[in-house]
Amino acid sequence: MTQRKRSHHKLKRAVAPYLYLSPSLLIIGLLMLLPMATVIAYSFQNSAVLRRDPSFAGLKHYQAIFDDPVFWASLWHTLYFTCMSVVFHMTIGMVFALMLNSDRINPTLRNVLRVLYILPWLFTAVIIAVIWRLLLEPNGVVNSILMQLGFIGSKVEWFSSPQTALHAVTFANIWAGYPLFMVSLLAGLQGIPKDFYEAADIDGAKAYQKLIFITIPQLMPIIISISLLDFIWTMQVFPLIWITTGGGPIYSTEVLSTYTYKLAFSSYNLSQASASAVVILLISLGLTLFYIRYQRAR
């Protein structure tokens, strides 16, 4: 009897954590895993959703998107948009974090700057898109300022020109996303022991040497973690591009998210759209696994 009670108690202890997690696991299964499995299944079917009994298509839809030059253009635009955003998010975030952490700036001014620098984080993607559409339209503020300063001789259609549209949406995304790096790096800076800098001062180290040999190495775990997360998130940006350019003009700002959306809801080719979504999923999973392995290695 005692042995049976012990076995029952061990079983309860083993099962209890899963019972506590079961509501969350059920929600994750219904809202994430089930739709994910459904999209994967659609990518192997002909006329998915549109027919009651779709036939098996194999890798036909994957071959179709890989043969589509717009897909490869979208992939290139996604990589450019993402890499440029992450690099400048990190650079601007680092500069502002160092500024806000500096004792040379008046505390009152530092608090004001902290509020101003974090403002982009308060806006939704839709509001950010509308703001930048107004600022960068031909008669907008940006063109007026640049013309008065003599940088341009005529009005530039930033979102309507194939030469400038991708750079314009990338710039808007950079402005919207740097606060994440700024806040994270500022927290990291405040956690670096001041003894390191005092020892460097005794050795006669200059400001740039302290930055290179103390600050950046101490912040490297944060930089790598936030950069990987930002890469994964930025690669899937949709509202900003859709509202500003819609993927145009002439596919010059088409990214994987807008390409997939148009296949599904403009062309009603849900099978190819599912195949494109699976490709995005695989890229995201690869980056996520790399991030998890990095975190475990730490």
C-alpha positions as CSV (number, residue, x, y, z in Angstrom):
1,M,0.0,0.0,0.0
2,T,2.8,2.4,0.9
3,Q,4.6,1.5,-2.4
4,R,1.4,2.2,-4.3
5,K,1.0,5.6,-2.6
6,R,4.6,6.5,-3.4
7,S,4.1,5.6,-7.1
8,H,0.9,7.6,-7.2
9,H,2.6,10.6,-5.6
10,K,5.4,10.4,-8.1
11,L,3.0,10.2,-11.0
12,K,1.1,13.2,-9.7
13,R,4.3,15.2,-9.4
14,A,5.3,14.2,-12.9
15,V,1.9,15.1,-14.5
16,A,1.2,18.3,-12.5
17,P,3.5,20.6,-14.5
18,Y,1.8,19.5,-17.7
19,L,-1.6,20.1,-16.3
20,Y,-0.6,23.6,-15.4
21,L,0.7,24.2,-18.9
22,S,-2.2,22.5,-20.6
23,P,-4.3,25.7,-21.2
24,S,-1.3,27.5,-22.7
25,L,-0.3,24.5,-24.8
26,L,-3.9,24.1,-26.0
27,I,-4.0,27.8,-27.1
28,I,-0.6,27.5,-28.8
29,G,-1.8,24.4,-30.6
30,L,-5.0,26.0,-31.8
31,L,-3.6,29.4,-32.8
32,M,-0.1,28.4,-34.0
33,L,0.5,24.7,-34.7
34,L,-2.8,23.9,-36.3
35,P,-2.8,26.9,-38.8
36,M,0.9,26.1,-39.5
37,A,0.1,22.5,-40.3
38,T,-2.8,23.5,-42.4
39,V,-0.7,26.0,-44.5
40,I,1.9,23.3,-45.0
41,A,-0.8,20.9,-46.2
42,Y,-2.2,23.5,-48.6
43,S,1.2,24.0,-50.2
44,F,1.0,20.4,-51.5
45,Q,-2.5,20.7,-52.9
46,N,-4.0,22.0,-56.1
47,S,-6.7,24.7,-55.7
48,A,-6.5,24.5,-51.9
49,V,-9.5,26.0,-50.1
50,L,-11.2,26.7,-53.4
51,R,-12.2,23.1,-53.9
52,R,-13.7,20.6,-51.6
53,D,-11.5,17.8,-52.8
54,P,-8.1,19.3,-53.8
55,S,-5.7,16.9,-55.5
56,F,-2.1,16.3,-54.4
57,A,0.3,18.5,-56.2
58,G,3.6,17.4,-54.8
59,L,6.3,20.1,-55.0
60,K,4.6,21.8,-58.0
61,H,3.8,25.0,-56.2
62,Y,7.3,25.3,-54.7
63,Q,8.7,24.9,-58.2
64,A,6.3,27.6,-59.4
65,I,7.4,30.2,-56.9
66,F,11.1,29.3,-57.4
67,D,10.6,29.9,-61.2
68,D,9.0,33.3,-60.5
69,P,11.5,36.2,-60.9
70,V,9.2,38.3,-58.6
71,F,9.9,35.8,-55.8
72,W,13.6,36.2,-56.1
73,A,13.3,40.0,-56.3
74,S,11.1,39.8,-53.2
75,L,13.8,37.7,-51.4
76,W,16.5,40.2,-52.3
77,H,14.4,43.2,-51.2
78,T,13.6,41.4,-47.9
79,L,17.3,40.7,-47.2
80,Y,18.3,44.3,-48.1
81,F,15.4,45.8,-46.0
82,T,16.2,43.5,-43.1
83,C,20.0,43.8,-43.0
84,M,20.0,47.6,-43.4
85,S,17.4,47.9,-40.7
86,V,19.2,45.7,-38.2
87,V,22.6,47.4,-38.9
88,F,21.2,50.9,-38.4
89,H,18.9,49.9,-35.5
90,M,22.1,48.7,-33.7
91,T,24.2,51.7,-34.7
92,I,21.6,54.4,-33.8
93,G,20.6,52.5,-30.7
94,M,24.2,52.3,-29.6
95,V,24.9,56.0,-30.2
96,F,21.7,57.1,-28.3
97,A,22.3,54.7,-25.5
98,L,25.9,56.0,-25.0
99,M,24.5,59.5,-25.1
100,L,21.9,58.8,-22.5
101,N,24.4,57.0,-20.3
102,S,26.9,59.8,-20.4
103,D,27.5,61.9,-17.3
104,R,28.5,64.9,-19.5
105,I,24.9,65.6,-20.4
106,N,22.7,67.6,-18.0
107,P,20.3,65.2,-16.2
108,T,17.3,67.3,-17.2
109,L,18.3,67.3,-20.8
110,R,19.0,63.6,-20.6
111,N,15.5,62.9,-19.4
112,V,14.0,65.0,-22.2
113,L,16.1,63.2,-24.8
114,R,15.1,59.9,-23.4
115,V,11.4,60.8,-24.0
116,L,12.1,62.1,-27.5
117,Y,14.2,59.1,-28.5
118,I,11.6,56.5,-27.4
119,L,8.7,58.2,-29.2
120,P,8.8,56.0,-32.3
121,W,8.1,53.0,-30.1
122,L,4.8,54.5,-29.0
123,F,3.3,54.5,-32.5
124,T,1.8,51.5,-34.3
125,A,3.0,50.4,-37.7
126,V,-0.1,52.0,-39.4
127,I,0.5,55.4,-37.8
128,I,4.2,55.2,-38.7
129,A,3.4,54.4,-42.3
130,V,0.9,57.3,-42.5
131,I,3.4,59.8,-40.9
132,W,6.1,58.9,-43.4
133,R,3.8,59.0,-46.3
134,L,2.9,62.6,-45.4
135,L,6.5,63.5,-44.7
136,L,7.9,62.0,-47.9
137,E,5.2,63.0,-50.4
138,P,6.4,65.4,-53.2
139,N,4.9,68.4,-51.4
140,G,5.9,67.1,-48.0
141,V,8.2,68.5,-45.3
142,V,11.3,66.5,-46.3
143,N,11.4,67.7,-49.9
144,S,10.8,71.3,-48.7
145,I,13.7,71.1,-46.3
146,L,16.1,69.4,-48.7
147,M,15.3,71.9,-51.4
148,Q,15.9,74.9,-49.1
149,L,19.2,73.4,-48.1
150,G,20.2,72.8,-51.7
151,F,20.6,69.0,-51.5
152,I,18.0,68.5,-54.3
153,G,16.9,70.7,-57.1
154,S,13.4,69.4,-57.6
155,K,10.7,67.4,-55.7
156,V,11.5,63.7,-55.3
157,E,8.7,61.2,-55.3
158,W,10.2,59.0,-52.6
159,F,7.6,56.2,-52.5
160,S,6.6,56.4,-56.2
161,S,10.1,56.1,-57.8
162,P,11.6,52.6,-58.3
163,Q,15.0,54.1,-57.5
164,T,14.1,55.5,-54.1
165,A,11.1,53.6,-52.8
166,L,13.0,50.7,-51.2
167,H,15.4,53.1,-49.5
168,A,12.5,55.2,-48.3
169,V,10.6,52.4,-46.6
170,T,13.9,51.1,-45.1
171,F,14.6,54.5,-43.7
172,A,11.0,54.6,-42.2
173,N,11.5,51.2,-40.6
174,I,14.9,52.2,-39.2
175,W,13.3,55.2,-37.5
176,A,10.6,53.0,-36.1
177,G,12.8,50.2,-34.7
178,Y,15.9,51.7,-33.1
179,P,14.3,52.2,-29.6
180,L,14.5,48.5,-28.9
181,F,18.2,48.5,-29.3
182,M,18.5,51.8,-27.4
183,V,16.6,50.6,-24.4
184,S,18.4,47.2,-24.3
185,L,21.9,48.6,-24.7
186,L,21.2,51.4,-22.2
187,A,20.3,48.7,-19.6
188,G,23.4,46.8,-20.5
189,L,25.6,50.0,-20.2
190,Q,24.2,50.6,-16.7
191,G,25.2,47.1,-15.7
192,I,28.9,47.4,-16.7
193,P,31.0,47.8,-13.5
194,K,32.6,51.3,-13.3
195,D,35.7,49.6,-12.0
196,F,36.6,48.6,-15.6
197,Y,36.5,52.2,-16.7
198,E,38.5,53.5,-13.7
199,A,41.2,50.9,-14.3
200,A,41.3,52.0,-18.0
201,D,41.6,55.6,-16.9
202,I,44.6,54.7,-14.7
203,D,46.2,53.0,-17.7
204,G,45.7,56.1,-19.8
205,A,43.1,54.6,-22.2
206,K,41.3,57.0,-24.5
207,A,37.5,57.2,-25.0
208,Y,37.5,55.1,-28.2
209,Q,39.7,52.5,-26.6
210,K,37.3,52.1,-23.7
211,L,34.5,51.7,-26.2
212,I,36.3,49.1,-28.2
213,F,37.9,47.0,-25.5
214,I,35.4,47.4,-22.6
215,T,32.0,48.6,-23.7
216,I,31.4,46.6,-26.8
217,P,32.7,43.3,-25.5
218,Q,30.5,43.7,-22.4
219,L,27.5,44.4,-24.6
220,M,28.2,41.7,-27.2
221,P,25.7,39.2,-25.7
222,I,22.9,41.8,-25.8
223,I,23.9,43.0,-29.3
224,I,23.9,39.4,-30.8
225,S,20.6,38.5,-29.1
226,I,18.7,41.6,-30.0
227,S,20.2,41.6,-33.6
228,L,18.9,38.0,-34.2
229,L,15.5,38.8,-32.8
230,D,15.3,42.0,-34.8
231,F,16.3,40.1,-38.0
232,I,13.5,37.6,-37.5
233,W,10.9,40.3,-36.8
234,T,12.0,42.7,-39.5
235,M,12.0,40.0,-42.1
236,Q,8.2,39.6,-41.6
237,V,7.3,43.3,-41.6
238,F,4.1,43.8,-43.6
239,P,1.9,46.8,-42.6
240,L,4.6,49.5,-43.1
241,I,5.4,48.4,-46.6
242,W,1.8,47.6,-47.6
243,I,0.5,51.0,-46.5
244,T,3.4,53.1,-47.9
245,T,4.0,51.4,-51.3
246,G,2.0,48.2,-51.5
247,G,5.1,46.4,-52.9
248,G,5.4,48.9,-55.8
249,P,6.2,50.6,-57.9
250,I,6.9,47.8,-60.4
251,Y,7.7,45.4,-57.6
252,S,10.6,47.6,-56.4
253,T,9.6,47.2,-52.7
254,E,8.0,43.8,-53.0
255,V,9.1,41.7,-50.0
256,L,8.2,38.1,-49.1
257,S,5.3,39.1,-46.9
258,T,3.6,41.3,-49.5
259,Y,4.4,38.7,-52.3
260,T,2.7,36.0,-50.2
261,Y,-0.3,38.3,-49.4
262,K,-0.8,39.2,-53.1
263,L,-0.7,35.5,-54.1
264,A,-3.4,34.7,-51.6
265,F,-5.8,37.7,-51.7
266,S,-5.1,39.3,-55.1
267,S,-4.5,36.3,-57.3
268,Y,-6.4,33.8,-55.1
269,N,-3.7,31.3,-55.6
270,L,-3.7,30.0,-52.1
271,S,-1.6,27.0,-52.8
272,Q,1.4,29.0,-54.1
273,A,0.8,31.5,-51.3
274,S,1.0,28.6,-48.8
275,A,4.3,27.5,-50.4
276,S,5.7,31.0,-50.1
277,A,4.6,31.1,-46.5
278,V,6.3,27.8,-45.8
279,V,9.6,29.2,-47.3
280,I,9.3,32.2,-44.9
281,L,8.6,29.8,-42.1
282,L,11.7,27.7,-42.8
283,I,13.9,30.8,-43.0
284,S,12.5,32.1,-39.7
285,L,12.9,28.6,-38.0
286,G,16.5,28.5,-39.2
287,L,17.2,31.8,-37.6
288,T,15.3,30.9,-34.5
289,L,17.2,27.6,-34.0
290,F,20.5,29.6,-34.4
291,Y,19.3,32.0,-31.8
292,I,18.3,29.2,-29.4
293,R,21.7,27.5,-29.9
294,Y,23.4,30.8,-29.2
295,Q,21.4,31.3,-26.0
296,R,22.2,27.7,-24.8
297,A,25.9,28.2,-25.6
298,R,25.9,31.3,-23.3
